[in-house]
């Protein structure tokens, strides 16, 4: 007889994997299914930030900002290899928001959460500060404040890894066909694609969680006897990546004439990430792409501030994602990033729908989700726990990443600095298991380019569910920016089942 799970979670983004980790750690039997790769949609298409959301102060979402600032501190503590502090420069451009208003907003941002450990806001003379050098001369004043950067897709993967360690079953490339309540359980038919083979089976669960992100609304159509109306809207955010535009590790946040904000962030050493846009999206989320209008908008926003003027041919990569937002009737740029958990338990086993949310708040969202489900699972072995236990690899030594890299240099002197830094940031203390007792570059196996070796690829396939070159190059690493088409093809051939 097939196993009956406590939770069946549909959706392998940050919310689904966060809920899976939390639930598995409380002793529940968890199965998570994802129709594609983990983090293959919205959760790998963010602006790569863990932040309070400075601009949400304008819509008076103080509780949302306070929660996000608190979560920023938690994630810094439990994932210090993935979440790293970053200073943001906010130039004052004549004709945009008044200087006094910006100063007031930053003061409020600093003091909404008293537990912050990052430096507070400061005023900048852009004529003298190094951060002012890349900017046009018209900008003489500005501010700087603190937030964090993150490798968004790896954050998802590591939540899934920790859930799996706690005996959750993680099943990428498994699609929900339909589900119905029967004899006190959810009976779900799922379709799994593996190595060119398709298998259909039934999964039984005591509760069902809809964490399908942009597909959360349409997923309701596959669930028998459920109200299919969902007050969510889809919003597209697009990004561009160009060659590095400025020295230093600071990021920039720019005001635009239509009330939005655009970030320019140091990215993967040699690049600058610029985003994002906000516009309503009405098509299939799987079809989302950065359109030429989006690209032009981001180029124009950057050119309004930087001395170096971008052209379309300077763009080396684009990506776009679809956010599922609560439909509060606001414009896309001003729509809330808050989330709603909707529980349906009126006719048997519970269905919990997750609508909205942002990557910074995923862990707190997961806690709230388990609070809603707790009455149905009195056997839970513990209460909230994820704020106090590091994600895999996050148990860094005193001194953090710098100390880890120093220890790696002593133990693996054959690694060049760039490769050691990338491995430390991506894997944290799991790097010891990845590299094992290797004593030279030859022990890493075949080199696919840009510091990607067979040993790491094998690890990603065994430990992190990677099945294709795209999984490796764009989600578990960002080396897709560096490999040639031929190198990508060689990697794909290597990973194809023989």
C-alpha positions as MATLAB code, in Angstrom:
seq = 'XXXXXXXXXXXXXXXXXXXXXXXXXXXXXXXXXXXXXXXXXXXXXXXXXXXXXXXXXXXXXXXXXXXXXXXXXXXXXXXXXXXXXXXXXXXXXXXXXXXXXXXXXXXXXXXXXXXXXXXXXXXXXXXXXXXXXXXXXXXXXXXXXXXXXXXXXXXXXXXXXXXXXXXXXXXXXXXXXXXXXXXXXXXXXXXXXXXXXXXXXXXXXXXXXXXXXXXXXXXXXXXXXXXXXXXXXXXXXXXXXXXXXXXXXXXXXXXXXXXXXXXXXXXXXXXXXXXXXXXXXXXXXXXXXXXXXXXXXXXXXXXXXXXXXXXXXXXXXXXXXXXXXXXXXXXXXXXXXXXXXXXXXXXXXXXXXXXXXXXXXXXXXXXXXXXXXXXXXXXXXXXXXXXXXXXXXXXXXXXXXXXXXXXXXXXXXXXXXXXXXXXXXXXXXXXXXXXXXXXXXXXXXXXXXXXXXXXXXXXXXXXXXXXXXXXXXXXXXXXXXXXXXXXXXXXXXXXXXX';
ca = [
       0.000    0.000    0.000;
       1.291    3.450   -0.912;
       2.478    5.675    1.913;
       0.117    8.360    3.220;
       1.805   11.699    3.867;
       0.784   14.322    6.372;
       1.359   17.157    3.892;
       1.378   17.232    0.115;
       2.856   20.572   -0.979;
       2.392   21.684   -4.570;
       5.053   24.176   -5.644;
       8.835   24.068   -5.354;
       9.486   27.778   -4.976;
      10.673   29.537   -1.862;
       7.307   29.341   -0.070;
       6.735   25.666   -0.823;
      10.261   24.636    0.142;
      10.155   26.842    3.241;
       6.938   25.174    4.392;
       8.400   21.738    3.623;
      11.465   22.453    5.757;
       9.462   23.788    8.685;
       6.915   20.949    8.586;
       9.532   18.203    8.280;
      11.403   19.682   11.213;
       8.250   19.412   13.311;
       8.010   15.701   12.590;
       5.407   15.690    9.812;
       5.682   13.379    6.810;
       6.027   15.716    3.859;
       5.933   15.279    0.099;
       6.664   18.287   -2.107;
       6.028   18.195   -5.846;
       7.142   20.743   -8.443;
       6.189   20.519  -12.107;
       9.600   21.783  -13.270;
      12.913   22.265  -11.477;
      12.989   23.715   -7.980;
      13.081   27.532   -8.032;
      12.477   27.481  -11.776;
       9.981   30.361  -11.879;
       9.434   33.407   -9.652;
      11.898   32.322   -6.971;
      14.868   32.518   -9.342;
      13.662   35.698  -11.078;
      13.840   38.147   -8.189;
      16.111   41.165   -7.784;
      18.286   38.961   -5.506;
      17.631   41.071   -2.396;
      16.658   40.412    1.194;
      15.247   43.759    2.198;
      12.592   45.512    4.207;
      11.122   47.217    1.165;
      11.914   50.898    1.530;
       9.352   51.931   -1.075;
       6.520   50.121    0.745;
       6.624   52.916    3.324;
       4.938   55.139    0.736;
       1.894   52.853    0.790;
       1.908   52.800    4.612;
       2.680   49.070    4.809;
       4.582   49.523    8.051;
       3.785   46.066    9.432;
       5.034   44.427    6.228;
       8.283   46.435    6.341;
       8.802   45.696   10.036;
       8.313   41.968    9.453;
      10.711   42.003    6.513;
      13.369   43.877    8.488;
      13.085   41.308   11.290;
      13.379   38.488    8.761;
      16.424   40.151    7.229;
      18.184   39.699   10.569;
      17.065   36.072   10.877;
      18.282   35.179    7.384;
      21.617   36.885    7.993;
      22.010   34.593   10.979;
      20.864   31.272    9.495;
      22.290   31.667    5.974;
      25.366   33.909    6.224;
      26.930   32.302    3.143;
      23.940   33.209    0.945;
      22.681   36.411    2.568;
      25.260   39.179    2.760;
      25.045   42.842    3.799;
      25.043   45.489    1.084;
      25.085   49.278    1.238;
      22.638   51.057   -1.062;
      23.250   54.539   -2.445;
      20.160   56.669   -3.037;
      21.079   59.745   -5.111;
      18.889   62.825   -4.954;
      17.875   63.765   -8.487;
      16.250   67.184   -8.933;
      12.588   66.850   -9.810;
      12.062   63.564   -7.963;
      11.031   63.018   -4.314;
      12.058   65.828   -1.985;
      15.252   65.440    0.034;
      13.422   65.852    3.353;
      10.996   63.080    2.403;
      13.819   60.676    1.561;
      15.573   61.487    4.821;
      12.381   60.920    6.797;
      11.739   57.607    5.023;
      15.234   56.328    5.801;
      14.936   57.394    9.437;
      11.700   55.440    9.715;
      13.266   52.480    7.878;
      16.085   52.309   10.411;
      13.850   52.498   13.470;
      10.906   50.324   12.483;
      12.879   47.360   13.802;
      15.075   47.941   16.832;
      16.886   44.616   16.569;
      18.879   45.554   13.476;
      22.605   44.788   13.378;
      23.407   46.523   10.089;
      24.679   50.121    9.924;
      22.022   52.818    9.703;
      21.438   55.410    7.025;
      23.865   58.258    6.367;
      23.998   61.383    4.223;
      26.425   61.480    1.297;
      28.173   64.304   -0.495;
      28.326   62.701   -3.924;
      30.953   65.210   -5.095;
      33.445   63.731   -2.607;
      32.238   60.185   -1.888;
      33.620   57.422   -4.081;
      30.074   56.176   -4.631;
      29.352   59.402   -6.502;
      31.962   58.859   -9.219;
      29.796   56.708  -11.543;
      26.898   59.181  -11.294;
      26.107   62.175  -13.457;
      27.377   65.522  -12.148;
      23.868   66.895  -11.632;
      23.602   64.705   -8.534;
      25.535   66.220   -5.637;
      23.649   64.857   -2.627;
      22.433   61.437   -1.617;
      21.963   58.909    1.138;
      23.133   55.396    1.880;
      21.485   52.671    3.900;
      21.782   48.929    4.528;
      19.977   45.884    3.179;
      21.169   42.488    1.900;
      21.776   40.540   -1.275;
      20.937   36.848   -1.727;
      21.338   34.018   -4.178;
      17.595   33.483   -4.448;
      17.539   30.104   -6.196;
      20.129   28.607   -3.843;
      18.059   29.796   -0.894;
      15.211   27.679   -2.263;
      17.459   24.679   -2.954;
      18.945   24.721    0.533;
      15.510   24.830    2.150;
      14.640   21.765    0.074;
      17.925   20.085    1.054;
      17.248   20.640    4.747;
      13.697   19.349    4.345;
      15.079   16.217    2.676;
      17.574   15.678    5.504;
      14.539   15.735    7.798;
      12.959   12.965    5.680;
      10.741   15.048    3.424;
      10.279   13.629   -0.079;
      11.228   16.275   -2.659;
      10.009   15.502   -6.170;
      10.844   17.970   -8.939;
       9.371   17.499  -12.422;
       6.205   16.087  -10.898;
       2.928   17.715  -11.932;
      -0.408   17.631  -10.134;
      -3.080   16.298  -12.470;
      -6.031   16.472  -10.084;
      -6.947   16.037   -6.434;
     -10.070   15.200   -4.481;
     -11.148   14.519   -0.938;
     -11.949   10.885   -0.256;
     -12.395    8.973    3.003;
     -10.763   11.697    5.096;
      -7.710   12.096    2.852;
      -6.599   14.000   -0.191;
      -6.143   11.701   -3.171;
      -3.921   13.345   -5.771;
      -2.944   12.025   -9.174;
       0.526   13.179  -10.206;
       2.626   12.801  -13.331;
       6.402   12.466  -13.013;
       8.886   12.868  -15.860;
      12.202   11.131  -15.321;
      14.795   10.325  -17.976;
      12.280   10.607  -20.784;
       9.822    8.317  -18.997;
       6.400    9.439  -17.737;
       4.795    7.829  -14.700;
       1.326    8.525  -13.260;
       0.591    7.587   -9.670;
      -1.607    8.502   -6.737;
      -0.415   10.256   -3.587;
      -2.515   10.321   -0.423;
      -2.146   13.089    2.139;
      -3.917   14.364    5.240;
      -3.524   17.998    4.114;
      -2.835   19.752    0.825;
      -0.844   22.985    0.457;
      -1.192   25.082   -2.690;
       2.099   27.011   -2.941;
       2.153   27.198   -6.728;
       2.951   30.917   -6.927;
       1.711   32.350  -10.245;
      -0.158   29.088  -10.839;
      -1.889   29.117   -7.422;
      -5.149   30.371   -8.917;
      -5.235   28.006  -11.885;
      -4.264   25.072   -9.663;
      -7.619   25.390   -7.901;
      -9.248   24.242  -11.138;
      -7.585   20.841  -10.639;
      -8.984   20.369   -7.140;
     -12.462   18.896   -6.931;
     -15.096   20.716   -4.875;
     -13.046   23.879   -4.242;
     -14.076   27.498   -4.761;
     -11.978   28.496   -7.760;
     -12.109   32.230   -7.231;
      -8.849   33.663   -5.929;
      -8.165   37.346   -5.342;
      -4.695   37.348   -6.844;
      -3.177   39.230   -9.723;
      -0.091   38.533  -11.800;
       2.629   41.128  -12.101;
       5.700   40.869  -14.332;
       9.122   41.985  -13.169;
      11.976   42.138  -15.693;
      15.728   42.540  -15.214;
      18.769   43.141  -17.371;
      22.419   42.254  -16.775;
      25.272   44.309  -18.261;
      29.029   44.358  -17.831;
      30.139   45.925  -14.564;
      29.314   49.634  -14.565;
      31.045   50.841  -11.392;
      33.779   50.016   -8.901;
      33.049   49.079   -5.335;
      30.548   46.747   -3.706;
      27.786   49.292   -3.148;
      24.443   49.071   -4.922;
      22.294   51.944   -6.161;
      18.573   52.608   -5.883;
      17.121   55.091   -8.345;
      13.852   56.985   -8.375;
      11.999   57.119  -11.666;
       9.516   59.609  -13.044;
       6.571   57.205  -12.746;
       7.031   56.608   -9.019;
       8.843   53.272   -9.278;
      12.332   52.437   -8.081;
      15.100   50.647   -9.979;
      18.131   48.925   -8.451;
      21.634   48.601   -9.909;
      23.483   45.874   -8.032;
      26.981   44.328   -8.296;
      26.408   40.861   -9.706;
      28.646   37.821   -9.982;
      31.834   39.881   -9.888;
      31.967   41.121  -13.477;
      28.385   42.280  -14.014;
      25.719   44.749  -12.906;
      22.114   43.649  -12.404;
      19.468   46.293  -13.131;
      15.788   45.868  -12.254;
      12.936   45.678  -11.857;
       9.782   46.605  -13.751;
       6.196   46.358  -12.544;
       3.383   45.728  -14.983;
       0.300   43.570  -15.048;
       0.673   40.169  -16.693;
      -2.256   38.236  -18.196;
      -0.675   35.360  -20.149;
       0.649   31.928  -19.153;
       3.372   32.485  -16.510;
       5.541   29.934  -18.317;
       5.755   32.316  -21.288;
       7.087   35.339  -19.428;
      10.020   37.125  -21.076;
      11.651   40.528  -20.721;
      10.135   42.497  -23.590;
      11.927   45.207  -25.514;
       9.815   47.854  -23.761;
      10.956   46.499  -20.386;
      14.587   46.467  -21.493;
      14.350   50.016  -22.822;
      12.725   51.194  -19.584;
      15.576   49.805  -17.467;
      18.244   51.214  -19.814;
      16.600   54.637  -19.662;
      16.407   54.491  -15.854;
      20.112   53.668  -15.600;
      21.059   56.349  -18.135;
      19.195   58.956  -16.101;
      21.731   58.444  -13.289;
      24.980   56.920  -14.560;
      27.653   58.744  -16.521;
      28.198   55.606  -18.588;
      25.312   55.495  -21.035;
      23.959   52.041  -21.837;
      22.806   50.858  -25.232;
      20.733   47.834  -26.136;
      23.805   45.919  -27.291;
      25.354   46.275  -23.808;
      22.758   43.891  -22.364;
      24.304   40.436  -21.966;
      21.343   38.689  -20.335;
      17.721   39.353  -19.454;
      15.274   37.498  -17.277;
      11.709   38.004  -16.098;
       9.385   36.491  -13.559;
       5.743   36.668  -12.613;
       4.785   37.603   -9.086;
       1.478   36.477   -7.647;
       0.148   39.462   -5.688;
      -2.974   40.035   -3.658;
      -5.437   41.920   -5.841;
      -6.143   45.042   -3.807;
      -7.112   47.148   -6.812;
      -3.869   49.125   -6.820;
      -1.606   49.663   -9.801;
       1.123   47.071  -10.361;
       3.803   49.375   -8.944;
       1.818   49.990   -5.749;
       0.234   46.563   -5.234;
       0.958   45.031   -1.835;
       3.684   42.401   -1.441;
       1.947   41.020    1.631;
       0.615   37.477    1.605;
      -2.611   35.729    2.518;
      -3.091   32.187    3.794;
      -6.557   30.856    2.992;
      -7.607   27.659    4.764;
     -10.426   25.501    3.406;
     -11.363   22.730    5.826;
     -15.140   22.889    5.525;
     -15.559   19.517    3.850;
     -12.885   17.197    5.184;
      -9.082   17.295    5.086;
      -7.654   20.829    4.900;
      -6.451   22.742    1.869;
      -4.149   25.674    2.606;
      -3.731   28.200   -0.207;
      -0.724   30.530   -0.218;
      -1.390   33.742   -2.126;
       1.201   36.519   -2.517;
       4.356   37.043   -0.493;
       7.964   38.052   -1.085;
      11.188   36.119   -0.796;
      12.349   38.012    2.317;
       9.296   36.886    4.290;
       9.223   33.242    3.175;
      10.374   31.753    6.502;
       7.842   33.727    8.537;
       5.143   32.788    6.010;
       6.029   29.121    6.542;
       5.671   29.531   10.307;
       2.241   31.081    9.856;
       1.262   28.267    7.487;
       2.170   25.669   10.122;
       0.222   27.649   12.727;
      -2.871   27.353   10.521;
      -2.340   23.612   10.061;
      -1.406   22.820   13.659;
      -4.984   21.972   14.810;
      -5.029   19.122   12.283;
      -1.698   17.657   13.444;
      -1.560   17.363   17.228;
       1.413   15.040   16.758;
       3.718   17.937   15.829;
       6.849   17.406   17.907;
       7.830   21.046   18.306;
       6.804   24.622   17.700;
       8.542   27.256   15.565;
      12.215   26.407   15.125;
      13.567   27.658   11.776;
      14.776   31.020   13.109;
      17.369   29.291   15.280;
      18.847   26.561   13.071;
      21.187   27.335   10.179;
      20.366   26.331    6.653;
      22.766   23.723    5.202;
      26.253   25.205    5.047;
      25.311   28.193    7.181;
      27.132   27.074   10.321;
      30.162   29.204    9.473;
      33.164   29.554   11.776;
      33.823   32.730   13.714;
      34.806   35.293   11.132;
      32.228   34.121    8.637;
      32.949   33.679    4.946;
      36.414   35.217    5.191;
      37.460   32.639    7.790;
      35.974   29.817    5.717;
      37.855   30.930    2.599;
      41.092   31.144    4.591;
      40.585   27.620    5.894;
      39.824   26.404    2.369;
      43.032   28.008    1.067;
      45.033   26.106    3.677;
      43.326   22.786    3.063;
      42.911   23.032   -0.731;
      45.817   25.208   -1.936;
      45.215   24.132   -5.534;
      41.966   26.153   -5.721;
      42.295   29.590   -7.289;
      40.792   32.471   -5.330;
      37.761   33.050   -7.549;
      36.722   29.380   -7.466;
      37.229   29.109   -3.701;
      35.127   32.239   -3.137;
      32.308   30.960   -5.340;
      32.243   27.576   -3.629;
      32.279   29.181   -0.185;
      29.380   31.486   -1.040;
      27.336   28.736   -2.658;
      27.928   25.833   -0.281;
      29.221   27.268    2.987;
      30.556   24.498    5.230;
      29.107   21.855    2.878;
      32.167   22.578    0.756;
      34.095   20.075    2.894;
      31.789   17.265    1.792;
      31.795   18.478   -1.814;
      35.592   18.609   -2.118;
      36.281   15.658    0.183;
      39.916   14.539    0.150;
      40.779   16.004   -3.255;
      44.422   16.999   -3.482;
      44.633   18.714   -6.853;
      42.667   20.069   -9.788;
      42.864   16.699  -11.528;
      40.820   15.179   -8.711;
      37.941   17.505   -9.589;
      37.446   15.684  -12.875;
      36.449   17.103  -16.215;
      36.457   20.883  -16.571;
      33.404   22.306  -18.344;
      34.593   25.921  -18.223;
      34.522   28.928  -15.858;
      35.622   26.844  -12.872;
      32.845   24.261  -13.168;
      34.204   20.742  -12.696;
      32.748   17.269  -12.903;
      32.916   16.790   -9.144;
      30.628   19.750   -8.486;
      28.216   18.731  -11.253;
      28.006   15.235   -9.783;
      27.299   16.708   -6.361;
      24.501   18.877   -7.758;
      22.942   15.882   -9.481;
      23.133   13.651   -6.379;
      22.422   16.148   -3.619;
      20.432   18.977   -5.219;
      18.166   17.366   -7.844;
      19.904   18.919  -10.893;
      19.005   17.111  -14.125;
      19.926   19.512  -16.927;
      22.620   22.023  -17.799;
      20.084   24.802  -17.207;
      19.486   23.534  -13.672;
      23.209   23.761  -12.957;
      24.084   26.962  -14.827;
      21.170   29.246  -13.976;
      19.829   28.080  -10.617;
      22.436   26.173   -8.618;
      25.184   28.410   -9.997;
      25.099   31.500  -12.240;
      27.823   30.200  -14.547;
      25.496   30.447  -17.525;
      26.820   34.005  -17.782;
      30.302   32.650  -18.484;
      30.135   29.378  -20.416;
      30.236   29.353  -24.212;
      27.476   27.618  -26.214;
      29.841   24.722  -26.914;
      30.689   24.346  -23.221;
      26.972   24.358  -22.372;
      26.399   21.629  -24.952;
      29.244   19.552  -23.517;
      27.723   19.840  -20.043;
      24.276   18.884  -21.339;
      25.678   15.789  -23.036;
      27.491   14.811  -19.857;
      24.302   15.102  -17.802;
      22.060   13.258  -20.260;
      21.242    9.740  -19.014;
      23.117    7.146  -21.046;
];
